Amino acid sequence: MTRAIEVVYENNVFKPLVPVEGIEEHERMVAIFSRRPVKKGLRNLAGTISHAEARAMQKCIDEEFEKIEGGW
């Protein structure tokens, strides 16, 4: 069985955030850990590109939408 569950690390122990079914008490498992991605709001992106880059990006978006306009 392979699945991902979210855990929190407290007092040197990994604790699942929700009950885990299908695993017996004291069953040995192999775990692979990765940090949970941090979702950042759009406000954090403000100022990360120049006005020229923003205009070029907007032009590209506009061109792509012009290709599909009327197809919705």
Secondary structure, DSSP 8 states (H G I E B T S, - for coil): ------EEEETTEEEESS---S--TT---------------GGGGTTSS-HHHHHHHHHHHHHHHHHHTT--
